[in-house]
Amino acid sequence: MSFVDRFGLWSEAQQQAARDVIAALEGGKLDVVRFSFPDQHGILRGKTLVAQEAVRALKSGVTITTTMYAKDTSHRTVFPVFTSGGGFSRPEMQGAADVLMVADPTTFKVLPWAPNTGWLLCDTYFQSGVPVPFDTRQLFRKTLASLNEAGYGLITGLEVECHVFKVAQHHMRPEDAGQPGQPGVPPDVELMSHGYQYLTELRYDAVDPVMELVRKTAQQLDLPLRSLEVEFGPSQFEFTFAPGDALKTADDMILFRNAVKQVCRREGFHATFMCRPRIPNVVSSGWHLHQSLRRLADGSNAFVPTEAGQDLSPVGRHYLGGLLAHACGATALSTPTLNGYKRYRPYSLAPDRAIWGRDNRGVMLRVLGGVGDSATRIENRVGEPAANPYLYFASQVLSGMDGIARAIDPGPSADAPYETQAASLPHTLTEALGCLRDDPVLREGLGTGFVDYFCHIKEAEIARFNLEVSEWEQREYFELF
């Protein structure tokens, strides 16, 4: 009996999808399949199998080392994996042991940019059939199950900003390669366009080759792309996606982000979802998450108000109150890099405090819709494009459901967002991690073990950062003292 069958890991829909995948692989049009899982940072890792081996591995799984869960963003292992419990207090992870990647057949794609290549998104399991507790996709699925038990489903829509540059120099000399804890030298780049011509057709036409590259790729992958826009800054773009089921939306974000980087690199461009690149005149990118709850009983939007003058239904207002109440702790999951906190500044079209407002782009939580509008929703403007979508989304569900459970009142709309008195968002990743550790709802919902694990990885990144001598320090002190 296969690993999947032994532990009953697939639904009937997944079983049917698996039969379709096997038929595609046995049809002879695919040579290889990439089996990938999203790690703790939302980065895809995995292995590529030849087609005939992929058929067998579909139900038996693909082995991968547990050290993939031990790495920070420099790919440095920050847990003592050869000690008892591997540094995770999990004997299954000791000694860089293997876990199994098990494909979700419903995610199967044929990659349009890689010849004869299939792709599958995977979940990870121990040999005992127990899910790896640091698997963020499975963690989010567990969070959604709790939401479903309360009678709701989560609907999400994406607005994603990023930068695309032309590569001038790849820096591929051996001395540029870097090592764990010290990433390689990034490419030298040139702008695709000058900035501050927001939404002008002339500027869009200037970058049309890149826009067409992204559009064709997204549509060939069946991603629900809605619009392609030139954003405010130089070489900055925004892509929006139709709302849908939250797990699929998170999967789509993972695939879109990686697809854009891969196709752009093949064509001599560098795409980055880093929040604020250190390039003159380049501005910050954000990730705005639109969300609402769908009643499972009848499929209706639970946020739509019924009385004139209301912005949200009582359920929507309490969900909004929960997002505000847990904004500090949730920020560590929506903005998980040191760089992302450079975006929070007043009068910048980015939030700097935990407030909401009616159709106001300066607030953290922008409420849209109203009576009779089935698209009534909350737009959270706090996230950075580099965030792990499963953790970002999970933080919203846990916060919002606590708001509903405790009937939290979000207070009045803030019409002057940078003048309204309210709790500040964390100013640094260190501060955000402290908020996450101290938030009992997020700790319980994500699990104390996961929160401690996540904070450990992020604190390892902070420690490396604090040892670096920055250009600011050199400029400030070298001549003065």
HULINCOR-V29987 format. One record per residue. RES is the residue in one small letter. PHI is phi in whole degrees, -180 to 180 (NA if undefined). NEAR is the number of other C-alpha atoms within 8 Angstrom. D_FIRST is the distance of its C-alpha to the first C-alpha in Angstrom with 2 decimals. Layout:
res->RES phi->PHI near->NEAR d_first->D_FIRST
res->RES phi->PHI near->NEAR d_first->D_FIRST
This chain:
res->m phi->NA near->4 d_first->0.00
res->s phi->-71 near->7 d_first->3.81
res->f phi->-59 near->10 d_first->6.69
res->v phi->-62 near->12 d_first->8.26
res->d phi->-70 near->10 d_first->6.27
res->r phi->-61 near->7 d_first->6.02
res->f phi->-109 near->7 d_first->9.69
res->g phi->58 near->7 d_first->10.82
res->l phi->-85 near->6 d_first->12.68
res->w phi->-111 near->10 d_first->13.90
res->s phi->-79 near->7 d_first->16.59
res->e phi->-64 near->6 d_first->17.15
res->a phi->-63 near->8 d_first->19.60
res->q phi->-70 near->11 d_first->17.19
res->q phi->-61 near->10 d_first->14.70
res->q phi->-66 near->8 d_first->17.82
res->a phi->-61 near->10 d_first->19.03
res->a phi->-64 near->11 d_first->15.90
res->r phi->-62 near->8 d_first->16.57
res->d phi->-67 near->8 d_first->20.14
res->v phi->-64 near->10 d_first->19.38
res->i phi->-61 near->9 d_first->17.42
res->a phi->-61 near->8 d_first->20.41
res->a phi->-65 near->10 d_first->22.79
res->l phi->-71 near->13 d_first->21.23
res->e phi->-79 near->8 d_first->21.18
res->g phi->-73 near->7 d_first->24.73
res->g phi->86 near->7 d_first->26.09
res->k phi->-92 near->7 d_first->28.17
res->l phi->-114 near->12 d_first->26.30
res->d phi->-97 near->9 d_first->26.36
res->v phi->-141 near->12 d_first->24.67
res->v phi->-133 near->14 d_first->22.86
res->r phi->-91 near->12 d_first->23.82
res->f phi->-98 near->15 d_first->21.18
res->s phi->-130 near->13 d_first->23.52
res->f phi->-128 near->12 d_first->23.72
res->p phi->-82 near->15 d_first->27.05
res->d phi->-80 near->12 d_first->28.27
res->q phi->-62 near->11 d_first->30.72
res->h phi->-96 near->8 d_first->33.55
res->g phi->81 near->12 d_first->31.90
res->i phi->-95 near->9 d_first->31.71
res->l phi->-78 near->10 d_first->28.80
res->r phi->-130 near->9 d_first->27.05
res->g phi->165 near->9 d_first->24.11
res->k phi->-134 near->8 d_first->23.27
res->t phi->-109 near->8 d_first->23.78
res->l phi->-116 near->10 d_first->21.36
res->v phi->-68 near->9 d_first->22.40
res->a phi->-57 near->12 d_first->21.13
res->q phi->-67 near->8 d_first->18.85
res->e phi->-74 near->8 d_first->17.13
res->a phi->-64 near->12 d_first->17.02
res->v phi->-60 near->10 d_first->14.92
res->r phi->-67 near->8 d_first->12.06
res->a phi->-72 near->9 d_first->12.89
res->l phi->-58 near->10 d_first->12.95
res->k phi->-104 near->12 d_first->9.38
res->s phi->-93 near->10 d_first->8.98
res->g phi->89 near->12 d_first->12.50
res->v phi->-124 near->10 d_first->15.76
res->t phi->-74 near->8 d_first->17.42
res->i phi->-152 near->10 d_first->20.92
res->t phi->-71 near->9 d_first->23.45
res->t phi->-68 near->11 d_first->24.44
res->t phi->-65 near->10 d_first->28.05
res->m phi->-59 near->9 d_first->27.69
res->y phi->-88 near->8 d_first->28.24
res->a phi->-105 near->12 d_first->31.23
res->k phi->-105 near->13 d_first->33.45
res->d phi->-90 near->12 d_first->36.54
res->t phi->-72 near->7 d_first->37.91
res->s phi->-92 near->10 d_first->39.38
res->h phi->69 near->9 d_first->35.92
res->r phi->-92 near->10 d_first->37.22
res->t phi->-75 near->10 d_first->34.92
res->v phi->-113 near->9 d_first->36.71
res->f phi->-120 near->9 d_first->34.65
res->p phi->-78 near->8 d_first->34.98
res->v phi->-69 near->15 d_first->31.39
res->f phi->-100 near->9 d_first->32.18
res->t phi->-97 near->9 d_first->33.57
res->s phi->-59 near->9 d_first->31.97
res->g phi->77 near->12 d_first->29.52
res->g phi->64 near->16 d_first->30.01
res->g phi->85 near->12 d_first->32.78
res->f phi->-107 near->9 d_first->30.41
res->s phi->60 near->7 d_first->30.36
res->r phi->-131 near->9 d_first->26.59
res->p phi->-59 near->8 d_first->25.46
res->e phi->-67 near->7 d_first->22.22
res->m phi->-107 near->13 d_first->24.66
res->q phi->-73 near->14 d_first->26.98
res->g phi->72 near->8 d_first->27.84
res->a phi->58 near->11 d_first->26.54
res->a phi->-67 near->10 d_first->22.92
res->d phi->-91 near->10 d_first->20.06
res->v phi->-122 near->12 d_first->18.26
res->l phi->-108 near->12 d_first->15.72
res->m phi->-85 near->15 d_first->17.09
res->v phi->-113 near->14 d_first->14.86
res->a phi->-68 near->12 d_first->16.68
res->d phi->-96 near->12 d_first->18.22
res->p phi->-61 near->12 d_first->18.29
res->t phi->-70 near->8 d_first->21.45
res->t phi->-94 near->8 d_first->23.37
res->f phi->-59 near->11 d_first->23.06
res->k phi->-137 near->8 d_first->26.49
res->v phi->-103 near->9 d_first->28.22
res->l phi->-73 near->11 d_first->30.69
res->p phi->-72 near->8 d_first->34.17
res->w phi->-99 near->6 d_first->35.72
res->a phi->-112 near->6 d_first->33.23
res->p phi->-57 near->6 d_first->33.12
res->n phi->53 near->10 d_first->29.91
res->t phi->-121 near->12 d_first->27.91
res->g phi->-96 near->12 d_first->25.21
res->w phi->-147 near->13 d_first->24.51
res->l phi->-137 near->14 d_first->21.83
res->l phi->-88 near->13 d_first->22.43
res->c phi->-122 near->12 d_first->19.80
res->d phi->-108 near->13 d_first->19.28
res->t phi->-116 near->12 d_first->18.65
res->y phi->-138 near->13 d_first->16.56
res->f phi->-74 near->12 d_first->16.70
res->q phi->-62 near->7 d_first->13.86
res->s phi->-79 near->5 d_first->14.09
res->g phi->89 near->8 d_first->13.23
res->v phi->-82 near->7 d_first->17.00
res->p phi->-61 near->10 d_first->18.88
res->v phi->-65 near->8 d_first->21.43
res->p phi->-68 near->7 d_first->24.68
res->f phi->-103 near->8 d_first->26.69
res->d phi->-79 near->13 d_first->24.68
res->t phi->-72 near->12 d_first->27.49
res->r phi->-67 near->9 d_first->25.60
res->q phi->-71 near->9 d_first->23.46
res->l phi->-63 near->13 d_first->26.70
res->f phi->-68 near->13 d_first->28.44
res->r phi->-60 near->9 d_first->25.75
res->k phi->-64 near->8 d_first->26.27
res->t phi->-64 near->12 d_first->29.99
res->l phi->-65 near->12 d_first->29.74
res->a phi->-63 near->8 d_first->27.87
res->s phi->-65 near->8 d_first->30.91
res->l phi->-65 near->13 d_first->33.19
res->n phi->-62 near->10 d_first->31.44
res->e phi->-63 near->7 d_first->31.91
res->a phi->-83 near->6 d_first->35.60
res->g phi->97 near->9 d_first->35.65
res->y phi->-130 near->11 d_first->35.78
res->g phi->-122 near->12 d_first->34.00
res->l phi->-100 near->13 d_first->35.25
res->i phi->-109 near->12 d_first->36.79
res->t phi->-133 near->13 d_first->37.70
res->g phi->-135 near->13 d_first->39.74
res->l phi->-116 near->13 d_first->40.48
res->e phi->-124 near->12 d_first->43.68
res->v phi->-120 near->11 d_first->42.92
res->e phi->-104 near->14 d_first->45.68
res->c phi->-160 near->15 d_first->45.44
res->h phi->-120 near->11 d_first->47.64
res->v phi->-129 near->14 d_first->47.52
res->f phi->-120 near->12 d_first->49.85
res->k phi->-89 near->11 d_first->50.79
res->v phi->-77 near->12 d_first->49.86
res->a phi->-98 near->8 d_first->53.00
res->q phi->-154 near->7 d_first->51.59
res->h phi->-79 near->8 d_first->48.00
res->h phi->56 near->9 d_first->49.04
res->m phi->-108 near->6 d_first->46.76
res->r phi->-70 near->6 d_first->48.87
res->p phi->-54 near->5 d_first->47.19
res->e phi->-70 near->5 d_first->49.31
res->d phi->-90 near->9 d_first->47.96
res->a phi->-71 near->10 d_first->44.32
res->g phi->75 near->9 d_first->44.24
res->q phi->-163 near->7 d_first->41.81
res->p phi->-54 near->9 d_first->39.58
res->g phi->94 near->8 d_first->41.95
res->q phi->-143 near->7 d_first->44.30
res->p phi->-59 near->10 d_first->42.97
res->g phi->-66 near->8 d_first->44.44
res->v phi->-70 near->8 d_first->47.58
res->p phi->-72 near->6 d_first->46.94
res->p phi->-70 near->10 d_first->48.43
res->d phi->-78 near->9 d_first->52.02
res->v phi->-133 near->10 d_first->52.19
res->e phi->-122 near->8 d_first->54.74
res->l phi->-69 near->10 d_first->55.01
res->m phi->-87 near->11 d_first->54.02
res->s phi->-160 near->9 d_first->56.71
res->h phi->-74 near->9 d_first->59.36
res->g phi->-99 near->11 d_first->58.68
res->y phi->67 near->7 d_first->60.30
res->q phi->-113 near->9 d_first->60.50
res->y phi->-53 near->9 d_first->57.95
res->l phi->64 near->10 d_first->56.69
res->t phi->-76 near->8 d_first->59.41
res->e phi->-67 near->6 d_first->58.59
res->l phi->-60 near->6 d_first->60.36
res->r phi->-70 near->11 d_first->58.03
res->y phi->-60 near->11 d_first->54.97
res->d phi->-64 near->7 d_first->56.15
res->a phi->-66 near->9 d_first->56.62
res->v phi->-109 near->10 d_first->52.94
res->d phi->-57 near->8 d_first->51.72
res->p phi->-58 near->7 d_first->49.89
res->v phi->-72 near->8 d_first->47.58
res->m phi->-60 near->9 d_first->47.25
res->e phi->-66 near->8 d_first->46.31
res->l phi->-61 near->10 d_first->43.73
res->v phi->-69 near->10 d_first->42.05
res->r phi->-60 near->10 d_first->42.47
res->k phi->-61 near->8 d_first->40.94
res->t phi->-63 near->13 d_first->37.97
res->a phi->-62 near->12 d_first->37.32
res->q phi->-72 near->10 d_first->37.71
res->q phi->-67 near->8 d_first->35.54
res->l phi->-89 near->10 d_first->32.76
res->d phi->61 near->6 d_first->33.51
res->l phi->-82 near->10 d_first->34.74
res->p phi->-80 near->8 d_first->37.27
res->l phi->-64 near->11 d_first->40.25
res->r phi->-108 near->8 d_first->43.55
res->s phi->-144 near->7 d_first->46.29
res->l phi->-124 near->10 d_first->47.27
res->e phi->-135 near->9 d_first->50.25
res->v phi->-86 near->12 d_first->52.48
res->e phi->-91 near->11 d_first->52.77
res->f phi->-68 near->11 d_first->55.76
res->g phi->-91 near->13 d_first->55.58
res->p phi->-62 near->14 d_first->55.74
res->s phi->58 near->13 d_first->52.60
res->q phi->-108 near->14 d_first->50.87
res->f phi->-131 near->12 d_first->48.68
res->e phi->-135 near->12 d_first->47.02
res->f phi->-128 near->12 d_first->44.19
res->t phi->-118 near->12 d_first->43.40
res->f phi->-130 near->12 d_first->40.38
res->a phi->-64 near->9 d_first->40.14
res->p phi->-69 near->10 d_first->38.84
res->g phi->-169 near->9 d_first->35.37
res->d phi->-55 near->10 d_first->32.40
res->a phi->-64 near->10 d_first->32.44
res->l phi->-65 near->9 d_first->28.87
res->k phi->-66 near->8 d_first->29.26
res->t phi->-61 near->13 d_first->32.75
res->a phi->-64 near->11 d_first->31.54
res->d phi->-61 near->8 d_first->28.92
res->d phi->-63 near->9 d_first->31.78
res->m phi->-64 near->9 d_first->34.03
res->i phi->-59 near->13 d_first->31.66
res->l phi->-68 near->8 d_first->31.27
res->f phi->-61 near->10 d_first->34.99
res->r phi->-60 near->9 d_first->36.24
res->n phi->-74 near->9 d_first->34.26
res->a phi->-63 near->9 d_first->34.98
res->v phi->-61 near->11 d_first->38.70
res->k phi->-63 near->11 d_first->38.88
res->q phi->-72 near->8 d_first->37.14
res->v phi->-69 near->12 d_first->39.12
res->c phi->-66 near->14 d_first->42.35
res->r phi->-62 near->10 d_first->41.97
res->r phi->-63 near->7 d_first->41.46
res->e phi->-103 near->6 d_first->44.74
res->g phi->87 near->8 d_first->46.78
res->f phi->-113 near->11 d_first->46.51
res->h phi->-122 near->13 d_first->45.28
res->a phi->-99 near->12 d_first->43.72
res->t phi->-136 near->8 d_first->43.55
res->f phi->-103 near->11 d_first->42.41
res->m phi->-59 near->12 d_first->44.32
res->c phi->-63 near->14 d_first->46.61
res->r phi->-134 near->12 d_first->49.97
res->p phi->-60 near->8 d_first->50.24
res->r phi->-86 near->5 d_first->53.18
res->i phi->-133 near->5 d_first->55.05
res->p phi->-53 near->4 d_first->58.62
res->n phi->73 near->6 d_first->59.00
res->v phi->-80 near->12 d_first->55.25
res->v phi->-111 near->9 d_first->54.29
res->s phi->-73 near->9 d_first->51.33
res->s phi->-111 near->15 d_first->48.31
res->g phi->-121 near->14 d_first->46.64
res->w phi->-133 near->13 d_first->43.60
res->h phi->-93 near->12 d_first->44.58
res->l phi->-107 near->12 d_first->41.89
res->h phi->-90 near->13 d_first->42.70
res->q phi->-148 near->12 d_first->41.00
res->s phi->-154 near->14 d_first->41.28
res->l phi->-106 near->11 d_first->39.44
res->r phi->-107 near->12 d_first->38.33
res->r phi->-72 near->12 d_first->38.51
res->l phi->-68 near->10 d_first->35.27
res->a phi->-64 near->5 d_first->37.32
res->d phi->-134 near->5 d_first->39.32
res->g phi->79 near->7 d_first->38.37
res->s phi->-81 near->8 d_first->41.82
res->n phi->-78 near->12 d_first->42.81
res->a phi->-75 near->11 d_first->43.50
res->f phi->-92 near->14 d_first->45.94
res->v phi->-71 near->16 d_first->48.46
res->p phi->-76 near->13 d_first->51.70
res->t phi->-114 near->8 d_first->53.67
res->e phi->-114 near->6 d_first->57.11
res->a phi->-57 near->6 d_first->59.50
res->g phi->93 near->4 d_first->59.92
res->q phi->-87 near->10 d_first->56.43
res->d phi->-88 near->11 d_first->54.21
res->l phi->-142 near->13 d_first->51.01
res->s phi->-67 near->12 d_first->49.97
res->p phi->-55 near->8 d_first->49.97
res->v phi->-62 near->10 d_first->46.18
res->g phi->-65 near->12 d_first->46.70
res->r phi->-65 near->13 d_first->49.58
res->h phi->-69 near->16 d_first->47.71
res->y phi->-61 near->15 d_first->44.69
res->l phi->-59 near->13 d_first->47.29
res->g phi->-60 near->15 d_first->48.81
res->g phi->-66 near->16 d_first->45.50
res->l phi->-61 near->12 d_first->45.12
res->l phi->-70 near->11 d_first->48.63
res->a phi->-63 near->9 d_first->48.16
res->h phi->-112 near->10 d_first->45.19
res->a phi->-60 near->10 d_first->46.38
res->c phi->-65 near->13 d_first->47.15
res->g phi->-68 near->16 d_first->43.78
res->a phi->-69 near->15 d_first->41.82
res->t phi->-63 near->14 d_first->43.81
res->a phi->-63 near->13 d_first->41.91
res->l phi->-96 near->12 d_first->38.79
res->s phi->-86 near->14 d_first->40.65
res->t phi->-136 near->14 d_first->42.76
res->p phi->-92 near->12 d_first->40.83
res->t phi->-113 near->9 d_first->43.01
res->l phi->-59 near->9 d_first->46.44
res->n phi->-67 near->9 d_first->47.72
res->g phi->-61 near->13 d_first->46.84
res->y phi->-79 near->12 d_first->49.57
res->k phi->-72 near->9 d_first->52.24
res->r phi->-84 near->11 d_first->51.80
res->y phi->-77 near->12 d_first->52.93
res->r phi->-152 near->9 d_first->56.66
res->p phi->-68 near->9 d_first->59.23
res->y phi->56 near->7 d_first->60.50
res->s phi->-130 near->8 d_first->57.71
res->l phi->65 near->7 d_first->55.56
res->a phi->-130 near->16 d_first->53.08
res->p phi->-75 near->14 d_first->52.99
res->d phi->-133 near->12 d_first->54.40
res->r phi->-151 near->11 d_first->54.21
res->a phi->-85 near->15 d_first->52.09
res->i phi->-140 near->13 d_first->53.83
res->w phi->-126 near->13 d_first->53.23
res->g phi->-157 near->14 d_first->55.44
res->r phi->-81 near->11 d_first->55.86
res->d phi->46 near->7 d_first->55.19
res->n phi->-130 near->9 d_first->56.33
res->r phi->-83 near->8 d_first->54.79
res->g phi->-95 near->11 d_first->56.15
res->v phi->-90 near->17 d_first->54.10
res->m phi->-73 near->15 d_first->50.64
res->l phi->-119 near->13 d_first->49.53
res->r phi->-100 near->15 d_first->51.02
res->v phi->-96 near->15 d_first->50.94
res->l phi->-129 near->12 d_first->51.05
res->g phi->106 near->11 d_first->51.52
res->g phi->154 near->11 d_first->53.21
res->v phi->-56 near->11 d_first->54.09
res->g phi->80 near->7 d_first->52.56
res->d phi->-99 near->8 d_first->50.60
res->s phi->-69 near->8 d_first->46.90
res->a phi->-95 near->8 d_first->46.31
res->t phi->-56 near->14 d_first->47.71
res->r phi->-161 near->11 d_first->45.89
res->i phi->-114 near->12 d_first->46.26
res->e phi->-104 near->12 d_first->46.29
res->n phi->-91 near->12 d_first->45.57
res->r phi->-102 near->14 d_first->47.46
res->v phi->-86 near->13 d_first->46.58
res->g phi->-76 near->14 d_first->43.57
res->e phi->-109 near->13 d_first->43.52
res->p phi->-66 near->13 d_first->41.52
res->a phi->-86 near->11 d_first->39.64
res->a phi->-66 near->15 d_first->38.01
res->n phi->-73 near->12 d_first->34.27
res->p phi->-62 near->10 d_first->33.93
res->y phi->-66 near->13 d_first->31.23
res->l phi->-77 near->12 d_first->33.56
res->y phi->-58 near->13 d_first->36.65
res->f phi->-66 near->11 d_first->35.27
res->a phi->-61 near->12 d_first->33.90
res->s phi->-63 near->12 d_first->37.38
res->q phi->-71 near->10 d_first->38.93
res->v phi->-62 near->12 d_first->36.77
res->l phi->-64 near->12 d_first->37.31
res->s phi->-67 near->16 d_first->41.02
res->g phi->-65 near->14 d_first->41.62
res->m phi->-69 near->11 d_first->39.89
res->d phi->-66 near->11 d_first->41.96
res->g phi->-61 near->16 d_first->44.98
res->i phi->-68 near->12 d_first->44.16
res->a phi->-62 near->6 d_first->43.50
res->r phi->-104 near->7 d_first->46.83
res->a phi->50 near->8 d_first->48.74
res->i phi->-73 near->11 d_first->49.88
res->d phi->-86 near->7 d_first->52.90
res->p phi->-77 near->11 d_first->52.78
res->g phi->81 near->5 d_first->56.58
res->p phi->-76 near->5 d_first->58.71
res->s phi->-63 near->8 d_first->57.97
res->a phi->-96 near->11 d_first->59.20
res->d phi->-88 near->7 d_first->61.44
res->a phi->-122 near->6 d_first->62.61
res->p phi->-62 near->10 d_first->59.31
res->y phi->-96 near->9 d_first->60.82
res->e phi->-123 near->5 d_first->63.57
res->t phi->-67 near->7 d_first->61.80
res->q phi->-73 near->4 d_first->61.41
res->a phi->-163 near->7 d_first->57.72
res->a phi->-62 near->7 d_first->55.30
res->s phi->-74 near->8 d_first->54.76
res->l phi->-70 near->11 d_first->51.39
res->p phi->-55 near->10 d_first->50.48
res->h phi->-89 near->9 d_first->52.54
res->t phi->-143 near->8 d_first->50.12
res->l phi->-63 near->13 d_first->46.46
res->t phi->-58 near->8 d_first->47.54
res->e phi->-64 near->9 d_first->49.11
res->a phi->-65 near->15 d_first->46.10
res->l phi->-65 near->11 d_first->43.73
res->g phi->-62 near->9 d_first->46.19
res->c phi->-64 near->11 d_first->46.07
res->l phi->-64 near->14 d_first->42.27
res->r phi->-61 near->12 d_first->42.27
res->d phi->-92 near->8 d_first->44.93
res->d phi->-94 near->10 d_first->43.34
res->p phi->-65 near->7 d_first->41.79
res->v phi->-69 near->9 d_first->40.12
res->l phi->-69 near->14 d_first->38.32
res->r phi->-63 near->13 d_first->37.44
res->e phi->-69 near->8 d_first->35.92
res->g phi->-68 near->8 d_first->34.14
res->l phi->-86 near->9 d_first->32.65
res->g phi->98 near->9 d_first->32.35
res->t phi->-58 near->8 d_first->34.88
res->g phi->-62 near->6 d_first->32.46
res->f phi->-69 near->10 d_first->31.83
res->v phi->-60 near->12 d_first->35.56
res->d phi->-63 near->9 d_first->36.55
res->y phi->-62 near->9 d_first->34.00
res->f phi->-62 near->9 d_first->35.27
res->c phi->-65 near->10 d_first->38.88
res->h phi->-61 near->8 d_first->38.41
res->i phi->-63 near->12 d_first->37.27
res->k phi->-67 near->10 d_first->40.11
res->e phi->-69 near->9 d_first->42.65
res->a phi->-67 near->10 d_first->41.76
res->e phi->-65 near->11 d_first->42.68
res->i phi->-62 near->10 d_first->45.87
res->a phi->-62 near->8 d_first->46.83
res->r phi->-64 near->9 d_first->46.59
res->f phi->-61 near->7 d_first->48.62
res->n phi->-68 near->7 d_first->51.29
res->l phi->-87 near->6 d_first->51.87
res->e phi->-80 near->6 d_first->52.68
res->v phi->-91 near->7 d_first->56.35
res->s phi->-83 near->6 d_first->56.57
res->e phi->-63 near->6 d_first->59.12
res->w phi->-60 near->6 d_first->60.60
res->e phi->-64 near->9 d_first->61.39
res->q phi->-62 near->9 d_first->62.94
res->r phi->-67 near->8 d_first->65.06
res->e phi->-76 near->8 d_first->66.06
res->y phi->-115 near->8 d_first->66.98
res->f phi->-62 near->8 d_first->67.50
res->e phi->-89 near->6 d_first->71.06
res->l phi->-64 near->5 d_first->72.05
res->f phi->-101 near->4 d_first->71.67
